[in-house]
Amino acid sequence: MRHGVRGRPDWRLVGMAAVWRRHDRTLTRRVQVARLPIMYAQIMLDPKSPKRPALISRFEKIARSEGVTHTGEGQALDDWLKVVRQ
C-alpha cells in the first residue's frame, strides 16, 4: 500500500475497488473481507468514536457472513464483540 500525507495509507485503490464491486458480487465480497482488518483496527484504536457502534455492527455482519469465528487476537468472535460493545 502506498503512503500519502503524514504516512497515512493511500486508500484510493480500496475506493476504486468499491466502485467496481457494484458490478460484481464476488468482488464485493472480496472488498468487504479485505476491509475487515482495517475495520478491526478502527474499532480497537478509537473507542470513543461516535461511528464505533455502526462499525462494530458492520464488522459483525461481514465476519458472520464469511464464517469468521475468532479475531486476530485468538479470541472467539462472540466474546470479542461483547468486550468492544461495552
C-alpha positions in Angstrom: 0.0 0.0 0.0 1.4 3.4 -0.9 1.6 6.0 1.7 0.4 9.6 1.3 0.5 12.6 3.5 1.8 12.1 7.1 2.5 8.4 6.4 -1.1 7.5 6.1 -2.1 4.7 3.6 -3.4 5.8 0.3 -6.8 4.1 0.2 -7.7 5.2 -3.3 -7.3 1.7 -4.5 -9.9 0.5 -2.0 -12.2 3.2 -3.2 -11.7 2.2 -6.8 -12.5 -1.3 -5.9 -15.7 -0.2 -4.2 -16.8 1.4 -7.5 -16.1 -1.7 -9.4 -17.7 -4.0 -6.8 -21.1 -2.6 -7.6 -21.0 -4.7 -10.8 -19.6 -7.9 -9.4 -20.8 -9.8 -6.3 -17.6 -11.8 -5.9 -15.5 -8.6 -6.0 -18.0 -7.1 -3.4 -17.3 -9.9 -1.1 -13.6 -9.7 -1.5 -13.5 -5.9 -0.9 -15.6 -6.4 2.3 -13.3 -9.1 3.6 -10.3 -7.0 2.7 -11.7 -4.2 4.8 -12.1 -6.3 8.0 -8.6 -5.8 9.3 -9.0 -2.0 8.7 -12.3 -2.0 10.5 -10.8 -4.1 13.3 -8.0 -1.5 13.8 -10.5 1.4 13.7 -12.6 -0.3 16.4 -9.7 -1.0 18.6 -7.8 2.3 18.2 -10.7 4.7 18.6 -13.0 3.5 21.4 -14.7 7.0 21.7 -15.7 7.4 18.1 -19.4 8.1 17.5 -19.1 5.8 14.5 -17.9 2.9 16.5 -21.3 1.1 17.2 -22.2 1.2 13.5 -18.7 0.0 12.6 -18.9 -2.9 15.0 -22.3 -3.9 13.6 -20.9 -3.8 10.1 -17.8 -5.8 11.1 -20.0 -8.4 12.7 -22.3 -8.7 9.7 -19.4 -9.3 7.3 -17.5 -11.5 9.7 -20.5 -13.8 10.3 -21.4 -14.0 6.6 -17.8 -15.1 5.9 -17.8 -17.7 8.7 -15.2 -15.9 10.9 -15.2 -17.5 14.4 -12.2 -15.8 16.0 -10.5 -12.4 15.9 -6.8 -11.9 15.2 -6.3 -11.9 19.0 -7.3 -15.5 19.1 -10.5 -14.6 20.9 -13.8 -16.0 19.9 -15.8 -13.5 17.8 -18.8 -13.5 20.2 -16.5 -12.8 23.2 -14.7 -10.1 21.4 -18.0 -8.4 20.3 -19.1 -8.4 24.0 -15.9 -6.6 25.0 -15.9 -4.0 22.3 -19.6 -3.2 22.8 -19.1 -2.3 26.5 
